[in-house]
């Protein structure tokens, strides 16, 4: 088992990464948590694979365990679905000393974490992410929330877990499209701040696609280290943390315009990263030969390298205008000054963006 | 204008108390806030009296102002009503740099504050409390939230405002029953930690009931000072802050059993404080002669001194069992060891409480 610490002062917590960890969850958490009770939040697909093993391990360690099974998918990441967690917590009389455990992907993690943040004004929270995307992205950083019809993640909280338990064994049951979507975020860490990791990924992409355990553990660990480093520097997203949104401003527009759940988040981010890289090349910030390198890696990872055919500039601008990255009416973008060197900028004018999108 | 600082380190904020402050809100806030936009959250009753004046003052100081008018009353303190605030914020394209201003009583303050805590994971928040209760209680301390059918304030956040602006002039339009309900919390501050203030209240209760401005300002200021002192010692309610819940465990049971909105919060707290005092006398913790003194003061303030006739012990226990004051299955109570000396205790057994409630 690999272990790394996310350093956030009094809110620091460990990430455990290894094979077969779900079966050891009870022991791991018994030492970490004071709570007598646990509420597992999951969805029917994940429950079919892993709920039994997790419950057994937690009950074996003496926890009293409840569960809420939410409908599966980004389309259900709403305030309405979120309320079901409170209904379950109150029906089973969970007190302020309970712990909410998210067993699932990013949608489950975001909703369960936001519920933990708000139940009786805050109870303990643990993540057991079961997709590659959630293992390398949403399980680190404390962002929780739900979507609003007018925008993604518009309602939420910054709320840190007490621990994150990453069992790479679960990736064996992940559909190939979702696995690839997770790789988009893995590649992102190389692009924004770790050129050596990007080179490592280019070398190991075939073994990664074959889901070799040792390579998975290395890729997940280095991704989490990269994210933990950046979040540790900027927990509340005042500055450098925004670079984690490379590809996300364009990506969110793609997801929103297609209807959430049509394009996977990672797929939209992959296309968004290519767009950000292209704009960076146009501005003369990124060397032209880096672009085919990025495109090659994304293709090998089974990812799209362009937005949906026929998605108009106006459609992008419509959704970018209410994106959280808007500050005082200017669009902030994350662009590249090189591989491993992302920057937050509002130097690009609205006209330049429009011209770029139309081309 | 009186001013006091709530000392919470980086989350410290000022409370301004005086006459006619709503008309000066724009100037006061211009120096305090960076945001270009403001969203006022209020209800139709308060809007009829003060929304125009507040808007005028804020717009005069250069803010772009939106408004959401929520239905009035505790019955609407729900997740469903709360969502209307997000609908308004997104419809008017408020960004992460907006400020939510609560203009109203505790229900408005709790819902607007909770929306500010969650909108784009947290935007600035200002309170303009318009009831005596919210001026002395919910505007200090950062508790925000909504009710769930299974319990009061079960969903919420700790979230501090950037400033609180208390205009005692607004109390002139407050219905007498609501004014009295506010006095229950004022009296509570004397009971739990400020015997001198309780004596001052006994002397000034008639002038207070006549709503003399100078006496109101003094009572509100000393109440806020008391609350600010306690919250400053214990922001997250780990210890001493729980004494602020004197009368609330019994009071919440009364409110919940009668249906929210039938008994006002302060009325339920008044009856709950008498119950807590009686139990304290029975335990030999409080001198018997203090009880008629408390009853006399509450009566002079126009408050009930007993729970609803016919409310059974079982009814109390049903609602107390999911109260947030339950820790590890034991009921924590706030009781009195003297006037001005409240304690948090789990020394009273469930049987003792049942016997007390049945008597």
Interface residues (C-beta under 8 A of the other chain):
Chain A: X36 X79 X83 X86 X87 X90 X91 X93 X95 X96 X97 X114 X117 X118 X119 X120 X121 X122 X143 X145 X148 X150 X151 X153 X154 X155 X156 X157 X158 X321 X322 X324 X326 X327 X328
Chain B: X36 X79 X83 X86 X87 X90 X91 X93 X95 X96 X97 X117 X118 X119 X120 X121 X122 X143 X145 X148 X150 X151 X153 X154 X155 X156 X157 X158 X321 X322 X324 X326 X327 X328
